[in-house]
C-alpha cells in the first residue's frame, strides 16, 4: 500500500517565549483544605489574581525553541503541565501572556476522535475530520483510498458511524489522523490503537508517521519510549521547566530525584 503522503517542510520550527497559562477556579472562594490538597496532589500551583480569584498556574514563564530534527520528550508527574504545554503548542489554549510561533503544519495526535459525527457515514466523517486537521478537500480525496484500505472497514464506511463498535471507530479515526506526513507532530503518550489484529499494522504506521515528522514533541510517562524515540528532554514541574537538554541527561536527573526507572 502506497500512502499518498506529502513531504514535510525541512525548516519547521516551533518557538515559545515567556508563555504563561492560568485557569481561574470559579466558586473557589472557600479555599477549603480539600481543594488545597487536591491541587497539591496533582502537581498544580495555586495562586490568586488581581481580582482575588483562585487560579491554577498551569504554565509559568515557559520559553522553548524546537527546530527540524528535534524529537522532544516531555516528562514530569501528573499535573506538571505536559498536556497543557502540548495544547498551547497546538493552539488549543491561548497563553495569558507570552507568544507561540510556528513554521510548518502542526499535527496534534491527541483527541483524534474530535469532530466525529455519529449520524453520517464513515466516508463523510473522513472528510470532516480531514478538514479539522487542516487538509483541503482535494488532499482528502487524494488520500481517501489509502484511508479506506487501512481501516479495513469495507462497506461499513457507507453507513453511519453510530453503528460502529469502539474498535471500528478507533480504526477510522486513527487512519485519518495518520494519513499525511506531519511537520510538527504533538503526541500525548505513545499511541496504542485498536484490537490485536490491528495493533501491529497501527504501530508500524505510527513509527513511519514519527519518522516523517520534522519535529516531534511527545508527553509520556514511559522512560523506555522516551529513550527510544527522543533525542531531547524537558522535565516539567508545577508548570515550569525544571531541566532540559539531551534526553539521557534529563531522564537520568529525573530518575535520580523521583526513582522513575
Residue pairs with C-beta under 8 A, 6 or more apart in sequence:
1 146
1 149
1 150
2 146
3 143
3 146
3 150
3 179
4 142
4 143
4 146
5 179
5 180
5 181
5 212
6 139
6 180
6 181
7 181
8 104
8 105
8 181
8 182
8 183
8 212
8 213
8 214
9 68
9 103
9 104
9 105
9 183
9 214
10 68
10 214
11 68
11 103
11 104
11 214
12 67
12 68
12 102
12 103
12 104
12 183
12 184
12 214
12 215
13 65
13 66
13 67
13 68
13 101
13 102
13 103
13 104
13 215
14 64
14 65
14 66
14 89
14 100
14 101
14 102
14 103
14 104
14 106
14 184
14 215
14 217
15 64
15 65
15 66
15 99
15 100
15 101
15 102
16 62
16 63
16 64
16 65
16 88
16 89
16 98
16 99
16 100
17 63
17 98
17 99
17 100
17 101
18 61
18 62
18 63
18 97
18 98
18 99
19 59
19 61
19 62
19 63
19 88
19 95
19 97
19 98
19 99
19 100
20 57
20 59
20 60
20 61
20 62
20 95
20 96
20 97
20 98
21 57
21 58
21 59
21 84
21 88
21 93
21 95
21 96
21 239
22 47
22 49
22 55
22 56
22 57
22 58
22 96
23 55
23 56
23 58
24 49
24 53
24 54
24 55
25 35
25 53
25 54
25 55
25 56
26 53
28 35
28 53
28 54
29 54
31 54
35 54
36 46
39 45
39 46
39 56
39 79
42 78
42 79
43 76
43 77
43 78
43 79
43 80
43 81
43 237
43 238
44 56
44 57
44 58
44 79
44 238
44 239
45 56
45 57
45 60
45 238
45 239
46 54
46 55
46 56
46 57
47 54
47 55
47 57
48 54
48 55
49 55
57 238
57 239
58 81
58 84
58 239
59 81
59 84
59 85
59 88
59 95
59 239
59 240
60 238
60 239
60 240
61 98
61 240
62 81
62 85
62 98
62 239
62 240
62 241
63 98
64 234
64 241
64 244
66 72
66 184
66 215
66 217
67 215
68 214
68 215
69 214
69 215
69 231
70 215
70 216
70 231
70 232
71 210
71 215
71 216
71 218
71 229
71 230
71 231
71 232
72 215
72 216
72 217
72 218
72 230
72 231
72 232
72 233
72 234
73 218
73 219
73 220
73 226
73 229
73 230
73 232
73 233
73 234
73 247
73 250
73 251
74 82
74 85
74 86
74 217
74 218
74 219
74 220
74 234
74 236
75 82
75 219
75 220
75 221
75 223
75 226
75 233
75 234
75 235
75 236
75 250
75 251
75 254
76 82
76 235
76 236
76 237
76 242
76 254
77 237
77 258
80 236
80 237
80 238
80 239
81 236
81 238
81 239
81 240
82 188
82 219
82 236
83 110
83 188
83 219
84 93
84 239
85 219
85 236
86 108
86 110
86 186
86 187
86 188
86 217
86 219
87 93
88 94
88 95
88 100
89 100
89 102
89 106
89 184
89 186
89 217
90 106
90 108
90 186
91 100
91 106
92 108
102 184
104 183
104 184
104 214
104 215
105 134
105 182
105 183
105 184
106 183
106 184
106 186
107 133
107 177
107 180
107 182
107 183
107 184
107 185
107 186
107 213
108 186
109 177
109 178
109 185
109 186
109 187
109 188
109 191
110 186
110 187
110 188
112 173
112 174
112 176
112 177
113 169
113 173
114 129
114 132
115 125
115 128
115 129
115 132
116 125
116 128
116 129
116 161
116 169
116 172
116 173
117 124
117 125
117 128
117 161
118 160
118 161
118 162
119 160
119 162
120 128
120 160
120 161
121 157
121 158
121 159
121 160
121 161
122 151
122 153
122 156
122 157
122 158
122 159
122 161
122 164
122 172
123 144
123 148
123 157
123 158
125 161
125 172
125 176
126 140
126 144
126 147
126 148
126 157
126 172
126 175
126 176
127 137
127 140
129 173
129 176
129 177
130 139
130 140
130 143
130 176
130 179
131 137
131 140
133 176
133 177
133 180
135 143
135 180
139 180
143 179
143 180
146 179
147 175
147 176
147 179
148 157
150 171
150 175
150 179
150 201
150 205
151 157
151 168
151 171
151 172
151 175
152 171
152 198
153 168
153 171
153 172
156 163
156 164
156 168
157 172
161 168
161 169
161 172
164 172
167 194
167 195
167 198
170 193
170 194
170 198
171 193
171 194
171 198
174 191
174 193
174 194
174 202
174 205
178 205
178 206
178 209
181 209
181 212
181 213
182 209
182 212
182 213
182 214
183 213
183 214
183 215
184 213
184 214
184 215
184 217
185 209
185 210
185 213
185 215
185 216
185 217
186 216
186 217
187 216
187 217
187 218
187 219
187 220
188 219
189 218
189 219
189 220
189 221
189 222
190 206
190 218
190 220
190 222
190 225
190 229
191 202
191 206
192 199
192 202
192 203
193 199
193 202
193 203
193 206
194 202
210 216
210 229
216 229
216 230
218 225
218 226
218 229
218 230
220 226
223 251
223 255
223 260
223 261
226 233
226 247
226 251
227 247
227 248
227 251
230 247
231 246
231 247
232 244
232 245
232 246
232 247
232 250
233 243
233 244
233 245
233 246
233 247
233 249
233 250
233 251
233 254
234 241
234 243
234 244
234 250
235 241
235 242
235 243
235 244
235 250
235 253
235 254
236 242
243 249
243 250
243 253
243 254
244 250
254 260
255 261
